[in-house]
Amino acid sequence: MARAFTLQDTYIHLKPDDSAWTLEGGAHFWADIAERRDLDHGRLMGASDQSRDWDHWERHPVGEEILTLLSGEMELVLDAPGGERRVVLKAGQTFVVPRGIWHRGIVKEPGRLMFVTPGAGTEHRPVDPHAAARRD
């Protein structure tokens, strides 16, 4: 029987055949994300609390990522060709991160972020704390 759930605890895999499968979400989901092959096709939808700045950059080489800030305020930093770009998101606003662009989040006011992201190929790199301190 179907049940209601939160996008924080349960993610949705939106498959290319237009089906939607639920997956257990949360921190343990991301622990082996680089090895997962079940997400190679389609998109992943979920939500996460935003209480501190991201400690990593990420990019999605196979498609755009849709970020909707449900509550709070954050600044997205994009490492774009031609230089860094910053976009402030307030509650209720959405931003489409272009394919292949490194990005990270700086939390201005804690809140919750909903994401719809390509399932395959996501890459991460650490934030250089010294470089971030010079720019932020």
N, C-alpha and C positions, 0 to 999 in steps of 0.2 A: 504494500500500500504506500502511496506517495505521502511524503511528510514535508512540512516547511523546514527551512534551514537558513542559516546565515552564510553569506559569501565569505565570511572570515574563517569559518570552520569547515566548510564544504565548498570546493571549487567546481566549476562546470567546464567540461571539455566540449567545445562546440566543434563537431566533426564536419568534414567536407560533405558528407552525405546528408547534412542538415539535422542529424541527430544530436542530442545533448546528453552527456554522461556525467554523473556526479563522481567526484573524487574526494577523499578525505584531505582537507587542507591543513594549514598551519605550518609552523616552523619545520617539523619533520619532513614535510612535503619537499622543501627546498634542499634538504641535506644531500640528496643524490640526484638533483635536477640534471646535471651534466650527463649522467648515464641513462636517463630515462628515454626510451624510444617510443613509448605509448603516446607521446604528445607530438610526435614528428609531423603530424598533419592536423590542420584545424587550428583553433584558438583556445586559449585558456582564459576563463573569466573568474575573478575572485575579488576579495577585498582584504586590505591589511591596515592595521593601526599605524599611524604615522606619529610617533612620539619623539623620535630623534632623527638627526640627519642620516642619510644613507652612508654606510661605510664603504660603499663600492660604486663604481660606474657600471652601467649595463648597456648593451645594445642588442638589437634584433635584426640580423641580416636578411631574414626572409620576409619581413613585413612590418607594417606600421603598428605601433602600440597605442591604444586608446586609454587615457588616464582621466578619470572623473573624480574630483575631490568631493566627497560626500559631506565632510565637515572639516573645520580647521582652516589653516592657510599654509601653503608651502610654495617654495620657489623651485622650479625645475631649472637645472643648469644643463645646457646642451653644448657638447664639444663639437661644434659644427664647422664645416669648411669655411674658412675666412675668419674664424675666431669664435670665442665663447658667446653664447646667447643665453639670456635668462628670461624666464616667463613666470610670473606670479599667478598662482591658482588660488582662488577663494572658493569657499563652499558652494557647490552647485555648478562649478565651471569644469569644462572638459578641454583637454589638449591632445592632439594627435602627434605623437613623436614620430618623425620621419624614419623610414627604414634605414638601418645601418648607422644611425647617429648615437654616439655614446651620450648617456645622460645620467643624472643623479638628482636626488631631492634634498632640499634644505628645509627643515620644518620651522615655520614661523609661529604657528599655533597648532598644537597637537590635534589630530583629527583622524579621519578614515578615508582611505583611497581605494577606489574600485578600478580594476584594470581588466582590459581585454587585450591579450598579447599573443603573438604567434607562438605556437608550441615548440617549434624546432629552432635550434641554433642559437639560443640566447647565450651571450657571452658576458663575463664579468671581469673587472679588473679593480684592484684596490684604489681607494682615494689616497693620494699622497697628502698626509695631514699638514705638511709644511707648505705645499702649494695651495691647498684649500685655505689655510690661515691667511696667506698673502692676498688671496682674491676675495674672501668673504668679508 
